[in-house]
Amino acid sequence: MRSRSAPPRRVTIVDVAQHAEVSTTAVSKVLRNAYGTSPAMRAKVRKAVAELGYRPSAAARGMRGQTYTIGVMLPDIRNPFFAEILDGVTEWLSDTEYQVLLGPGCNGEAAEARVTETMIDHSMDGVILIAPISSRSRLQHVASTVPTVVVGRHSHSTAYDSVADDDIAGAALVVDHLADLGHRRIAHIEHLETDPARIAEMPNAIRAEGYRQAMQARGLADGIDIVSTTYTQQGGYLGAQQLLARPRRPTAIFAGADIVAMGVLEAIAQAGLTVPGDMSVAGYDNTTFADFEPISLTSVDQAGREIGRSAARLLLDRIAHLDKPAAHIRLSPTLVTRRSTATPPR
């Protein structure tokens, strides 16, 4: 019977000290960037660390107060906009000791609770929750346990920091652009929201309200037409099918997210229509595929990378200063016009 070989032994701080011919105290100081080590000492220790492939134990670091891990919860890994935010987070943390660990929220409160509790259980130093749908009280609970930054909720909580886009202004950019082109029948596809507390905070609900306000401001109140589905490609497809079945269909569709616009484009093509010849389409997020030449989607740029960088900066500030007042950043969007929008057909 073949004997099972023992797993390789983990390199320890004692191994590093022996290899560098210094004390374990000296190694510890170098690893913590503590005061009292000479440049020569730091060079010897870092050389030994590299040669041995030493990695500090997260569990041991956690017992000393920090694990240098940041938990990031993503609601939907298929939405490319969330990847833009994540890029910004990792970019900001690239020159630090912190590592990012991801957890899928899966667009459900129960799943979000499991992910955040697991992050807390693993002693992560802080968490960034992207577009969470959990209740305000649940978010307050998480923030009372671990430093927390919430992305994509229009909140003014004193317990956690937040970063969000000015969704009212972003929706107005789309409506004004389409109205200036001559469109009067401009429809909107939103993500269905029924919870009163979330309606007051979630970007999808506020984006829809921005659409309503902008249509009214342009004298187009009679043309307000909102279809409620989901912020998914399937949601965009189903929403567009409803709009195309109208007795008097719209000449332009404002999709609440680029991923929604992808489903809209699919439905329009299946109906034998063209964009923008028969119908204009605009999205929101300015994701990478919006600039893809065959798509060329007009979209609101809410600076996903900058949102991520701001969230990471706020979280590190919160970790360093637990008692500081909560900060709430609101970024100003811009509109990137491309070939998917044009004057309405005559």
C-alpha positions in Angstrom: 0.0 0.0 0.0 1.5 3.3 -1.1 2.2 5.6 1.9 0.7 9.1 1.7 3.5 11.7 1.7 3.2 14.3 4.4 2.3 17.8 3.3 5.2 20.3 3.1 5.8 22.2 6.4 4.9 25.8 6.4 7.8 28.2 6.6 7.8 30.0 10.0 9.2 33.2 11.3 11.8 31.1 13.2 13.0 29.7 9.8 13.3 33.2 8.4 15.3 34.3 11.5 17.7 31.4 11.2 18.2 31.9 7.4 18.9 35.6 7.9 21.0 34.9 11.0 19.0 37.4 13.1 16.6 37.2 16.0 12.9 36.4 15.6 12.3 39.8 17.2 14.2 41.5 14.4 12.2 39.6 11.8 8.9 40.6 13.5 9.9 44.2 13.5 10.8 44.2 9.8 7.5 42.4 8.9 5.5 45.0 10.8 7.6 48.0 9.5 8.2 48.8 13.2 10.7 51.4 14.4 14.2 50.3 15.3 15.6 48.3 12.3 18.5 49.4 10.2 18.3 49.3 6.3 20.8 46.5 6.3 18.7 44.5 8.7 15.6 45.0 6.6 17.4 44.0 3.5 18.7 40.7 5.1 15.2 39.8 6.4 13.4 40.6 3.2 16.0 38.6 1.2 15.4 35.6 3.5 11.6 36.0 3.2 11.9 36.0 -0.6 14.3 33.0 -0.7 12.2 30.9 1.7 8.8 31.9 0.3 7.6 32.9 3.7 3.9 34.0 4.1 2.6 35.3 7.4 -0.2 33.4 9.0 -3.5 35.3 8.7 -4.8 33.5 11.8 -1.7 34.6 13.8 -1.9 38.1 12.5 -5.6 38.2 13.5 -4.8 37.2 17.0 -2.5 40.3 17.1 -5.3 42.5 15.9 -5.1 42.6 12.0 -5.3 40.1 9.2 -4.6 42.6 6.4 -7.5 41.2 4.5 -10.4 43.2 3.0 -13.7 41.5 2.2 -15.6 42.7 -0.9 -19.2 41.5 -1.5 -20.3 41.6 -5.1 -24.1 41.2 -5.8 -23.6 39.8 -9.3 -20.3 38.7 -10.8 -21.7 38.7 -14.3 -22.3 42.5 -14.3 -19.1 44.1 -15.7 -19.7 47.4 -13.9 -19.0 45.7 -10.6 -15.7 44.5 -12.0 -14.8 48.2 -12.7 -15.4 49.0 -9.0 -13.3 46.0 -8.0 -10.5 47.2 -10.2 -10.6 50.5 -8.4 -10.4 48.9 -5.0 -7.5 46.6 -5.9 -5.7 49.5 -7.6 -5.9 51.6 -4.4 -4.7 48.7 -2.2 -1.9 47.7 -4.5 0.8 49.5 -2.6 -0.5 48.3 0.8 -0.2 45.0 2.6 -4.0 44.4 2.2 -5.4 41.6 0.1 -8.9 41.5 -1.3 -11.1 38.4 -0.8 -14.4 38.3 -2.7 -17.8 37.0 -1.7 -20.9 36.7 -4.0 -24.0 38.3 -2.5 -26.3 36.7 -5.2 -28.9 39.4 -4.9 -30.5 38.0 -1.8 -30.6 39.2 1.8 -30.0 35.7 3.2 -27.0 35.2 0.9 -25.6 38.6 1.8 -26.0 37.9 5.5 -24.0 34.6 5.1 -21.2 36.3 3.2 -20.8 39.2 5.6 -21.0 37.0 8.7 -18.3 34.7 7.1 -16.1 37.8 6.5 -16.6 38.8 10.1 -15.9 35.3 11.4 -12.6 35.3 9.4 -11.5 38.4 11.2 -11.2 40.6 8.1 -10.1 44.1 8.9 -12.9 45.7 6.9 -15.6 45.1 4.3 -16.8 46.8 1.2 -20.4 46.0 0.4 -21.3 46.7 -3.3 -24.9 47.5 -3.9 -26.2 45.5 -0.9 -30.0 45.0 -0.7 -29.9 44.2 3.0 -32.0 46.3 5.4 -30.6 49.4 6.9 -30.6 47.8 10.3 -28.7 44.8 9.0 -26.0 47.2 7.5 -25.8 49.0 10.8 -25.2 45.7 12.5 -22.4 44.8 10.2 -20.8 48.2 10.6 -21.0 47.9 14.4 -18.9 44.7 14.1 -16.3 45.6 11.4 -15.3 48.8 9.6 -17.7 49.0 6.6 -18.0 51.0 3.4 -21.3 50.7 1.5 -21.2 51.3 -2.3 -24.3 52.2 -4.2 -26.7 53.1 -1.4 -27.8 56.7 -0.9 -27.5 56.6 2.8 -26.4 59.0 5.5 -25.7 56.5 8.2 -23.5 57.5 11.1 -22.3 53.9 11.4 -20.6 53.4 8.0 -19.1 55.3 5.1 -20.6 55.2 1.6 -19.9 56.0 -2.0 -22.6 56.6 -4.6 -23.3 58.1 -7.9 -25.6 61.1 -8.3 -28.3 59.0 -10.0 -30.8 61.8 -10.3 -28.3 63.8 -12.3 -27.3 60.8 -14.3 -30.8 60.0 -15.4 -31.4 63.6 -16.4 -28.3 63.4 -18.6 -29.9 60.6 -20.6 -33.3 62.2 -20.9 -31.9 65.6 -21.9 -29.7 64.0 -24.5 -32.6 62.1 -26.0 -35.0 65.0 -25.8 -32.4 67.3 -27.5 -32.3 64.8 -30.4 -36.0 65.2 -30.8 -37.4 62.1 -28.9 -40.7 62.6 -27.1 -41.6 59.0 -26.3 -38.7 57.9 -24.1 -39.2 54.8 -22.0 -37.2 53.5 -19.0 -36.5 50.0 -17.8 -35.9 49.9 -14.1 -35.1 47.2 -11.5 -38.3 46.4 -9.6 -38.2 47.7 -6.0 -41.0 47.4 -3.5 -39.4 47.9 -0.1 -40.1 51.5 1.0 -36.7 51.8 2.8 -34.8 50.5 -0.2 -36.7 52.8 -2.6 -35.3 55.7 -0.6 -31.7 54.5 -0.9 -31.2 52.1 -3.9 -29.7 53.5 -7.1 -32.2 51.8 -9.3 -35.2 53.4 -7.6 -33.5 56.8 -7.5 -32.5 56.5 -11.2 -36.1 55.9 -12.1 -37.2 58.9 -10.0 -34.5 61.0 -11.9 -36.1 59.8 -15.2 -39.5 60.9 -14.0 -38.3 64.3 -12.9 -36.3 64.9 -16.1 -39.3 64.0 -18.3 -41.5 66.4 -16.4 -38.9 69.1 -16.6 -38.7 68.7 -20.4 -42.5 68.9 -20.7 -42.8 65.1 -21.5 -44.8 64.0 -18.4 -47.4 62.4 -20.7 -44.7 60.2 -22.2 -43.4 58.7 -19.0 -43.3 54.9 -19.5 -41.6 52.7 -17.0 -41.2 48.9 -17.2 -40.1 47.2 -14.0 -38.0 44.0 -14.5 -34.5 43.3 -13.2 -31.0 44.8 -13.7 -30.0 41.8 -15.8 -29.7 41.0 -19.5 -32.8 38.9 -19.3 -34.6 41.8 -17.6 -33.7 44.1 -20.4 -34.8 41.6 -23.0 -38.2 41.1 -21.3 -38.7 44.8 -20.7 -38.0 45.7 -24.3 -40.4 43.1 -25.5 -43.1 44.8 -23.4 -42.2 48.2 -24.8 -42.1 46.9 -28.4 -45.6 45.5 -27.9 -47.1 48.9 -27.1 -49.7 50.2 -29.5 -47.5 53.2 -29.9 -44.0 52.1 -29.0 -41.3 54.5 -27.8 -38.7 55.9 -30.1 -36.0 55.6 -27.4 -35.3 53.3 -24.4 -33.3 54.3 -21.4 -32.0 51.1 -19.8 -31.1 51.5 -16.1 -27.8 49.7 -16.6 -25.6 48.6 -19.5 -26.3 45.0 -18.7 -30.0 45.8 -19.2 -29.2 47.5 -22.5 -27.7 44.3 -23.8 -31.0 42.6 -23.5 -32.8 45.5 -25.0 -30.5 45.4 -28.1 -31.2 41.7 -28.4 -35.0 42.1 -28.3 -34.9 44.9 -30.9 -32.8 42.9 -33.3 -35.1 39.9 -32.9 -38.0 42.2 -33.8 -36.3 43.0 -37.1 -35.6 46.6 -36.0 -32.4 48.6 -36.0 -30.5 50.8 -33.5 -30.6 53.7 -33.8 -32.5 53.8 -37.1 -35.8 52.5 -35.6 -35.1 53.0 -31.9 -32.4 54.7 -29.9 -31.0 52.9 -26.8 -29.0 54.4 -23.9 -27.5 52.6 -20.9 -26.0 53.4 -17.6 -22.5 52.5 -16.2 -20.3 53.0 -19.3 -18.9 49.5 -19.0 -16.1 48.2 -21.2 -18.5 46.6 -23.7 -20.4 49.9 -24.2 -17.3 51.1 -26.2 -17.2 47.8 -28.2 -17.4 49.0 -31.8 -20.4 46.8 -32.9 -22.4 47.9 -29.9 -21.3 51.6 -29.5 -23.7 52.2 -26.6 -24.5 55.7 -25.4 -24.1 55.4 -21.6 -23.7 57.3 -18.3 -20.2 57.1 -16.9 -20.4 56.9 -13.2 -16.6 56.3 -12.9 -16.6 52.8 -11.5 -12.9 52.7 -10.9 -13.1 56.0 -9.0 -16.0 54.6 -6.9 -13.7 51.6 -6.1 -10.7 53.8 -5.2 -12.9 56.1 -3.0 -14.3 53.1 -1.2 -10.9 51.6 -0.5 -9.6 54.9 0.7 -12.5 55.4 3.0 -12.2 51.9 4.4 -8.5 52.3 5.2 -9.2 55.6 6.9 -12.0 53.9 8.9 -9.7 51.1 9.9 -7.0 53.6 11.1 -9.5 55.9 12.9 -12.5 53.9 14.1 -14.1 56.9 15.8 -14.0 59.3 12.9 -17.3 60.7 11.6 -18.9 58.8 8.7 -18.1 60.1 5.3 -20.5 60.0 2.3 -19.1 60.6 -1.1 -21.4 61.5 -4.1 -19.7 61.4 -7.5 -20.9 63.4 -10.5 -21.7 61.3 -13.6 -21.0 62.3 -17.2 -22.7 61.1 -20.5 -20.7 59.4 -23.2 -22.6 59.6 -26.5 -22.1 56.9 -29.1 -23.9 55.5 -32.2 -26.8 53.9 -30.3 -28.7 57.2 -30.1 -29.8 59.4 -32.9 -32.7 61.5 -34.1 -36.0 59.6 -34.0 -37.4 58.1 -37.2 -39.8 60.3 -39.2 
